[in-house]
Amino acid sequence: MRRLYTLALRLALPFILLRLWWRGRHEPGYRDNVQERFGIYSTDRPPKALWVHAVSVGEARAAAPLVRALKEALPDHTVLLTCTTATGRETLRQVYGESVLTTYLPYDYPESVQAFLEHFRPRLGVLMETELWPNLLALCASHGVPVALANARMSEKSARGYRRGRALMAPAIRSLAAACAQSAADAGRLRALGAPRVEVTGNLKFDLALDAAQLAAGREWRRQVGRPVLLLASTREGEEKLLLENASADALIVVVPRHPQRFDEVGALAHSRRTRNPLPGSDDRVHLGDTMGEMAFYYAACDVAVIGGSFLPLGGQNLIEALAAGAPVVVGPSMFNFAEATRLALEAGAAIEAADAAAAMRQAAALLANQEKREAMARAGKALCEAHRGATQRHLEILIALRRG
């Protein structure tokens, strides 16, 4: 089955290259370092590499506590961070600077993966959340590289997909040295799919430390705005229109799209944007947050946060950062990618679930009018984050034990 999969990949190569070029029209990073995607590297081999793969922005940020812990525990090793997206690579640069090596993970061609493993010779591989590639995992096993899933999540929808492709994916999942699951439900699904060693370690995102300077700047910005601020956070295509057409609150609405390539598209719906008007005008109703790496600022600047990705069947976006910043949260019905964190937030009274975009905007308007409830939700969110810290240390103990000497 893996041979057929590889053949399909080879046949798809012209379309893969065309897609890179096409995406590079709006995100030039996709046209940079293309050779790395085929296992061709100009860097020297790092000593004692610990390899962590974070596919895109969310995973790159979620990995931060674990990367920091690995560097502290094994200071004579080099952390190699790989990603897949151009925005993920930019996030690695912002978050980690020169403290780690960064490169694109090669496409899942056997010869490209072989070249990657021979060049970097990692002592350990860590795949953030759910990045399972058949050739990658097979070749890691043949090279003796232990690979673990970190912060692993497995929704029922994803599990059904893996079951349908079990002939291809079951060997890959069985080859994992360990899986550090976010929740008992995630762990159960991973075990059912054949993962041999699964531990419930919790969610690394609860261990993220928010940027204190951004938090302070966000609070000062809100003070200067001088009116209630409703944040539409990490919105996806089609959601902005759904939410804005149901807005009735007398508040400044700040929209921060999930993907930077959509800034100009969403900017057409706004009256001002952060990169041009750092402080919106008094008559502006919609303000575009068109910057990257500033979510702590936006969460500190708002009175209520509506979490994007949850009003279409997309699985939602991370709400933990909002809770840690003390923002009362409203989510839509589609949060399956963050099911456990959402369940905990709802049970703690830190978040409210709405049936659709119209209901979410009504809930948000009601919260803006109820300071006492907002303050109670803010306290509950911060307490929830504090209570669930500790995933990093649990991950670290497992990963260090797996590392090749």
Summary of the structure (lengths in Angstrom):
residues: 405
radius of gyration: 21.5
end to end distance: 33.2
largest distance: 63.1
contacts: 1403
relative contact order: 0.11
helix: 50%
strand: 15%
